[in-house]
Amino acid sequence: MASDHDSPVYLLLGATGGIGTAVSLRLADDDAQLVLGARTESDVEELAAETEGDAMPLDATELGQVQNAVSHATDTYGRLDGVVNFVGSVLLKPAHLTSLDEYRTQIEKNLDTAFNTVKASARPMMREGGSIVLMTSAVARTGLKNHEAIAAAKGGVTSLMRAAAATYSGRGVRVNAVAPGLVGGSGEAKSRMS
Protein backbone atom coordinates (compact mmCIF):
# COMPACT_ATOMS: atom_id res chain seq x y z
CA MET A 1 0.00 0.00 0.00
CA ALA A 2 1.44 3.36 -0.98
CA SER A 3 1.62 6.17 1.51
CA ASP A 4 -1.11 8.78 1.15
CA HIS A 5 -0.54 11.72 3.47
CA ASP A 6 -4.22 12.68 3.34
CA SER A 7 -5.38 9.29 4.60
CA PRO A 8 -5.41 8.57 8.33
CA VAL A 9 -3.18 5.75 9.59
CA TYR A 10 -4.56 3.19 12.02
CA LEU A 11 -3.05 0.23 13.82
CA LEU A 12 -5.63 -2.41 14.70
CA LEU A 13 -4.56 -5.11 17.15
CA GLY A 14 -6.68 -8.26 17.23
CA ALA A 15 -7.89 -7.17 13.81
CA THR A 16 -9.19 -10.56 12.68
CA GLY A 17 -11.87 -11.05 15.34
CA GLY A 18 -15.50 -10.14 14.73
CA ILE A 19 -15.35 -6.50 15.79
CA GLY A 20 -11.81 -6.02 14.46
CA THR A 21 -12.79 -7.32 11.04
CA ALA A 22 -15.86 -5.08 10.85
CA VAL A 23 -13.86 -1.99 11.84
CA SER A 24 -11.04 -2.89 9.43
CA LEU A 25 -13.48 -3.22 6.53
CA ARG A 26 -15.15 0.08 7.41
CA LEU A 27 -11.87 1.97 7.70
CA ALA A 28 -10.69 0.48 4.40
CA ASP A 29 -13.91 1.72 2.77
CA ASP A 30 -12.98 5.17 4.09
CA ASP A 31 -9.53 4.90 2.42
CA ALA A 32 -7.56 4.70 5.67
CA GLN A 33 -4.03 3.29 5.74
CA LEU A 34 -4.22 0.16 7.90
CA VAL A 35 -1.64 -1.82 9.83
CA LEU A 36 -3.38 -5.01 10.95
CA GLY A 37 -2.06 -7.08 13.83
CA ALA A 38 -3.27 -10.54 14.84
CA ARG A 39 -1.79 -13.85 16.00
CA THR A 40 -2.87 -16.09 13.12
CA GLU A 41 -0.69 -15.21 10.14
CA SER A 42 -3.01 -16.61 7.47
CA ASP A 43 -6.02 -14.72 8.87
CA VAL A 44 -4.24 -11.38 9.14
CA GLU A 45 -2.77 -11.77 5.64
CA GLU A 46 -6.23 -12.53 4.23
CA LEU A 47 -7.72 -9.46 5.91
CA ALA A 48 -4.78 -7.32 4.78
CA ALA A 49 -5.34 -8.42 1.18
CA GLU A 50 -9.04 -7.60 1.44
CA THR A 51 -8.42 -4.15 2.96
CA GLU A 52 -5.15 -3.32 1.17
CA GLY A 53 -3.59 -3.06 4.62
CA ASP A 54 -0.26 -4.18 6.01
CA ALA A 55 -0.29 -7.58 7.75
CA MET A 56 1.63 -7.78 11.03
CA PRO A 57 1.41 -11.26 12.56
CA LEU A 58 1.96 -10.61 16.27
CA ASP A 59 1.12 -11.54 19.82
CA ALA A 60 -0.09 -8.41 21.62
CA THR A 61 0.80 -9.93 24.99
CA GLU A 62 4.42 -9.29 23.94
CA LEU A 63 5.24 -5.58 24.31
CA GLY A 64 8.10 -5.75 21.81
CA GLN A 65 5.80 -7.04 19.09
CA VAL A 66 3.31 -4.23 19.69
CA GLN A 67 6.19 -1.72 19.61
CA ASN A 68 7.34 -3.19 16.28
CA ALA A 69 3.85 -2.72 14.82
CA VAL A 70 3.76 0.91 16.01
CA SER A 71 7.22 1.47 14.51
CA HIS A 72 6.10 -0.10 11.23
CA ALA A 73 3.17 2.33 11.04
CA THR A 74 5.23 5.42 11.83
CA ASP A 75 8.19 4.39 9.66
CA THR A 76 6.01 3.45 6.68
CA TYR A 77 3.41 6.21 6.81
CA GLY A 78 5.14 8.94 8.82
CA ARG A 79 2.52 9.04 11.54
CA LEU A 80 -0.03 7.10 13.55
CA ASP A 81 -3.49 8.62 13.97
CA GLY A 82 -5.15 5.86 15.93
CA VAL A 83 -4.66 2.51 17.60
CA VAL A 84 -7.45 0.14 18.56
CA ASN A 85 -6.87 -2.92 20.72
CA PHE A 86 -9.51 -5.56 19.97
CA VAL A 87 -7.49 -8.34 21.64
CA GLY A 88 -9.33 -10.19 24.35
CA SER A 89 -10.61 -13.42 25.77
CA VAL A 90 -13.72 -14.31 27.73
CA LEU A 91 -13.97 -16.92 30.46
CA LEU A 92 -17.39 -17.65 31.93
CA LYS A 93 -16.72 -19.63 35.06
CA PRO A 94 -17.24 -18.99 38.79
CA ALA A 95 -14.16 -18.06 40.80
CA HIS A 96 -14.11 -21.29 42.82
CA LEU A 97 -13.82 -23.31 39.58
CA THR A 98 -11.35 -20.97 37.86
CA SER A 99 -7.71 -22.02 38.00
CA LEU A 100 -5.03 -19.40 38.58
CA ASP A 101 -3.73 -20.09 35.07
CA GLU A 102 -7.18 -19.38 33.61
CA TYR A 103 -7.42 -16.18 35.66
CA ARG A 104 -3.95 -15.05 34.60
CA THR A 105 -4.81 -15.72 30.96
CA GLN A 106 -7.78 -13.36 31.26
CA ILE A 107 -5.54 -10.66 32.76
CA GLU A 108 -2.85 -11.21 30.13
CA LYS A 109 -5.12 -11.22 27.07
CA ASN A 110 -7.34 -8.36 28.21
CA LEU A 111 -5.45 -6.05 30.58
CA ASP A 112 -1.82 -6.69 29.62
CA THR A 113 -2.54 -6.22 25.91
CA ALA A 114 -4.34 -2.96 26.69
CA PHE A 115 -1.36 -1.73 28.72
CA ASN A 116 1.04 -2.74 25.94
CA THR A 117 -1.10 -0.79 23.47
CA VAL A 118 -0.98 2.39 25.54
CA LYS A 119 2.72 2.03 26.38
CA ALA A 120 3.79 1.42 22.78
CA SER A 121 1.64 4.05 21.09
CA ALA A 122 1.44 7.00 23.50
CA ARG A 123 4.92 8.42 22.88
CA PRO A 124 4.74 8.53 19.06
CA MET A 125 1.25 10.03 19.26
CA MET A 126 2.39 12.82 21.58
CA ARG A 127 4.24 14.34 18.61
CA GLU A 128 1.18 14.91 16.40
CA GLY A 129 -1.81 13.77 18.44
CA GLY A 130 -3.92 10.68 18.04
CA SER A 131 -6.41 8.36 19.61
CA ILE A 132 -6.10 5.08 21.49
CA VAL A 133 -9.21 2.93 21.85
CA LEU A 134 -9.42 -0.03 24.21
CA MET A 135 -12.12 -2.67 24.56
CA THR A 136 -13.79 -3.06 27.93
CA SER A 137 -17.11 -4.65 28.87
CA ALA A 138 -20.29 -3.98 30.78
CA VAL A 139 -19.11 -6.68 33.21
CA ALA A 140 -16.54 -4.17 34.44
CA ARG A 141 -19.40 -2.15 35.95
CA THR A 142 -22.11 -4.69 36.72
CA GLY A 143 -22.09 -7.90 38.67
CA LEU A 144 -22.84 -10.91 36.50
CA LYS A 145 -22.52 -14.45 37.79
CA ASN A 146 -19.65 -16.56 36.48
CA HIS A 147 -17.77 -13.50 35.18
CA GLU A 148 -15.23 -12.97 37.99
CA ALA A 149 -12.02 -13.31 35.93
CA ILE A 150 -13.20 -11.34 32.91
CA ALA A 151 -14.79 -8.70 35.16
CA ALA A 152 -11.47 -8.21 36.96
CA ALA A 153 -9.58 -7.95 33.67
CA LYS A 154 -12.04 -5.56 31.99
CA GLY A 155 -12.33 -3.50 35.18
CA GLY A 156 -8.58 -3.07 34.96
CA VAL A 157 -8.89 -1.97 31.32
CA THR A 158 -11.50 0.62 32.31
CA SER A 159 -9.25 1.98 35.09
CA LEU A 160 -6.23 1.98 32.76
CA MET A 161 -8.21 3.97 30.20
CA ARG A 162 -9.26 6.56 32.77
CA ALA A 163 -5.73 7.02 34.09
CA ALA A 164 -4.16 7.13 30.61
CA ALA A 165 -6.79 9.62 29.44
CA ALA A 166 -5.85 11.90 32.34
CA THR A 167 -2.13 11.46 31.68
CA TYR A 168 -2.14 12.08 27.94
CA SER A 169 -5.08 14.45 27.36
CA GLY A 170 -2.85 17.51 27.65
CA ARG A 171 -0.45 16.00 25.12
CA GLY A 172 -2.92 15.60 22.27
CA VAL A 173 -3.66 11.91 22.82
CA ARG A 174 -7.22 10.80 23.47
CA VAL A 175 -7.66 7.49 25.28
CA ASN A 176 -11.12 5.94 25.29
CA ALA A 177 -12.74 2.57 25.77
CA VAL A 178 -15.87 1.02 24.34
CA ALA A 179 -17.92 -1.75 25.90
CA PRO A 180 -19.58 -3.71 23.09
CA GLY A 181 -21.96 -6.56 23.71
CA LEU A 182 -21.41 -10.09 22.50
CA VAL A 183 -20.77 -10.37 18.77
CA GLY A 184 -20.29 -13.16 16.29
CA GLY A 185 -17.05 -14.06 14.57
CA SER A 186 -15.38 -12.44 11.57
CA GLY A 187 -17.67 -14.28 9.12
CA GLU A 188 -20.71 -12.69 10.73
CA ALA A 189 -18.99 -9.30 10.69
CA LYS A 190 -18.33 -9.58 6.94
CA SER A 191 -21.93 -10.56 6.24
CA ARG A 192 -23.22 -7.58 8.24
CA MET A 193 -20.96 -5.23 6.27
CA SER A 194 -22.29 -6.38 2.88
C-alpha positions as CSV (number, residue, x, y, z in Angstrom):
1,M,0.0,0.0,0.0
2,A,1.4,3.4,-1.0
3,S,1.6,6.2,1.5
4,D,-1.1,8.8,1.1
5,H,-0.5,11.7,3.5
6,D,-4.2,12.7,3.3
7,S,-5.4,9.3,4.6
8,P,-5.4,8.6,8.3
9,V,-3.2,5.8,9.6
10,Y,-4.6,3.2,12.0
11,L,-3.0,0.2,13.8
12,L,-5.6,-2.4,14.7
13,L,-4.6,-5.1,17.1
14,G,-6.7,-8.3,17.2
15,A,-7.9,-7.2,13.8
16,T,-9.2,-10.6,12.7
17,G,-11.9,-11.1,15.3
18,G,-15.5,-10.1,14.7
19,I,-15.4,-6.5,15.8
20,G,-11.8,-6.0,14.5
21,T,-12.8,-7.3,11.0
22,A,-15.9,-5.1,10.8
23,V,-13.9,-2.0,11.8
24,S,-11.0,-2.9,9.4
25,L,-13.5,-3.2,6.5
26,R,-15.2,0.1,7.4
27,L,-11.9,2.0,7.7
28,A,-10.7,0.5,4.4
29,D,-13.9,1.7,2.8
30,D,-13.0,5.2,4.1
31,D,-9.5,4.9,2.4
32,A,-7.6,4.7,5.7
33,Q,-4.0,3.3,5.7
34,L,-4.2,0.2,7.9
35,V,-1.6,-1.8,9.8
36,L,-3.4,-5.0,11.0
37,G,-2.1,-7.1,13.8
38,A,-3.3,-10.5,14.8
39,R,-1.8,-13.8,16.0
40,T,-2.9,-16.1,13.1
41,E,-0.7,-15.2,10.1
42,S,-3.0,-16.6,7.5
43,D,-6.0,-14.7,8.9
44,V,-4.2,-11.4,9.1
45,E,-2.8,-11.8,5.6
46,E,-6.2,-12.5,4.2
47,L,-7.7,-9.5,5.9
48,A,-4.8,-7.3,4.8
49,A,-5.3,-8.4,1.2
50,E,-9.0,-7.6,1.4
51,T,-8.4,-4.1,3.0
52,E,-5.1,-3.3,1.2
53,G,-3.6,-3.1,4.6
54,D,-0.3,-4.2,6.0
55,A,-0.3,-7.6,7.8
56,M,1.6,-7.8,11.0
57,P,1.4,-11.3,12.6
58,L,2.0,-10.6,16.3
59,D,1.1,-11.5,19.8
60,A,-0.1,-8.4,21.6
61,T,0.8,-9.9,25.0
62,E,4.4,-9.3,23.9
63,L,5.2,-5.6,24.3
64,G,8.1,-5.7,21.8
65,Q,5.8,-7.0,19.1
66,V,3.3,-4.2,19.7
67,Q,6.2,-1.7,19.6
68,N,7.3,-3.2,16.3
69,A,3.9,-2.7,14.8
70,V,3.8,0.9,16.0
71,S,7.2,1.5,14.5
72,H,6.1,-0.1,11.2
73,A,3.2,2.3,11.0
74,T,5.2,5.4,11.8
75,D,8.2,4.4,9.7
76,T,6.0,3.4,6.7
77,Y,3.4,6.2,6.8
78,G,5.1,8.9,8.8
79,R,2.5,9.0,11.5
80,L,0.0,7.1,13.5
81,D,-3.5,8.6,14.0
82,G,-5.2,5.9,15.9
83,V,-4.7,2.5,17.6
84,V,-7.4,0.1,18.6
85,N,-6.9,-2.9,20.7
86,F,-9.5,-5.6,20.0
87,V,-7.5,-8.3,21.6
88,G,-9.3,-10.2,24.4
89,S,-10.6,-13.4,25.8
90,V,-13.7,-14.3,27.7
91,L,-14.0,-16.9,30.5
92,L,-17.4,-17.6,31.9
93,K,-16.7,-19.6,35.1
94,P,-17.2,-19.0,38.8
95,A,-14.2,-18.1,40.8
96,H,-14.1,-21.3,42.8
97,L,-13.8,-23.3,39.6
98,T,-11.3,-21.0,37.9
99,S,-7.7,-22.0,38.0
100,L,-5.0,-19.4,38.6
101,D,-3.7,-20.1,35.1
102,E,-7.2,-19.4,33.6
103,Y,-7.4,-16.2,35.7
104,R,-3.9,-15.0,34.6
105,T,-4.8,-15.7,31.0
106,Q,-7.8,-13.4,31.3
107,I,-5.5,-10.7,32.8
108,E,-2.8,-11.2,30.1
109,K,-5.1,-11.2,27.1
110,N,-7.3,-8.4,28.2
111,L,-5.5,-6.1,30.6
112,D,-1.8,-6.7,29.6
113,T,-2.5,-6.2,25.9
114,A,-4.3,-3.0,26.7
115,F,-1.4,-1.7,28.7
116,N,1.0,-2.7,25.9
117,T,-1.1,-0.8,23.5
118,V,-1.0,2.4,25.5
119,K,2.7,2.0,26.4
120,A,3.8,1.4,22.8
121,S,1.6,4.0,21.1
122,A,1.4,7.0,23.5
123,R,4.9,8.4,22.9
124,P,4.7,8.5,19.1
125,M,1.2,10.0,19.3
126,M,2.4,12.8,21.6
127,R,4.2,14.3,18.6
128,E,1.2,14.9,16.4
129,G,-1.8,13.8,18.4
130,G,-3.9,10.7,18.0
131,S,-6.4,8.4,19.6
132,I,-6.1,5.1,21.5
133,V,-9.2,2.9,21.8
134,L,-9.4,0.0,24.2
135,M,-12.1,-2.7,24.6
136,T,-13.8,-3.1,27.9
137,S,-17.1,-4.7,28.9
138,A,-20.3,-4.0,30.8
139,V,-19.1,-6.7,33.2
140,A,-16.5,-4.2,34.4
141,R,-19.4,-2.2,36.0
142,T,-22.1,-4.7,36.7
143,G,-22.1,-7.9,38.7
144,L,-22.8,-10.9,36.5
145,K,-22.5,-14.4,37.8
146,N,-19.7,-16.6,36.5
147,H,-17.8,-13.5,35.2
148,E,-15.2,-13.0,38.0
149,A,-12.0,-13.3,35.9
150,I,-13.2,-11.3,32.9
151,A,-14.8,-8.7,35.2
152,A,-11.5,-8.2,37.0
153,A,-9.6,-8.0,33.7
154,K,-12.0,-5.6,32.0
155,G,-12.3,-3.5,35.2
156,G,-8.6,-3.1,35.0
157,V,-8.9,-2.0,31.3
158,T,-11.5,0.6,32.3
159,S,-9.3,2.0,35.1
160,L,-6.2,2.0,32.8
161,M,-8.2,4.0,30.2
162,R,-9.3,6.6,32.8
163,A,-5.7,7.0,34.1
164,A,-4.2,7.1,30.6
165,A,-6.8,9.6,29.4
166,A,-5.9,11.9,32.3
167,T,-2.1,11.5,31.7
168,Y,-2.1,12.1,27.9
169,S,-5.1,14.4,27.4
170,G,-2.9,17.5,27.7
171,R,-0.5,16.0,25.1
172,G,-2.9,15.6,22.3
173,V,-3.7,11.9,22.8
174,R,-7.2,10.8,23.5
175,V,-7.7,7.5,25.3
176,N,-11.1,5.9,25.3
177,A,-12.7,2.6,25.8
178,V,-15.9,1.0,24.3
179,A,-17.9,-1.7,25.9
180,P,-19.6,-3.7,23.1
181,G,-22.0,-6.6,23.7
182,L,-21.4,-10.1,22.5
183,V,-20.8,-10.4,18.8
184,G,-20.3,-13.2,16.3
185,G,-17.0,-14.1,14.6
186,S,-15.4,-12.4,11.6
187,G,-17.7,-14.3,9.1
188,E,-20.7,-12.7,10.7
189,A,-19.0,-9.3,10.7
190,K,-18.3,-9.6,6.9
191,S,-21.9,-10.6,6.2
192,R,-23.2,-7.6,8.2
193,M,-21.0,-5.2,6.3
194,S,-22.3,-6.4,2.9
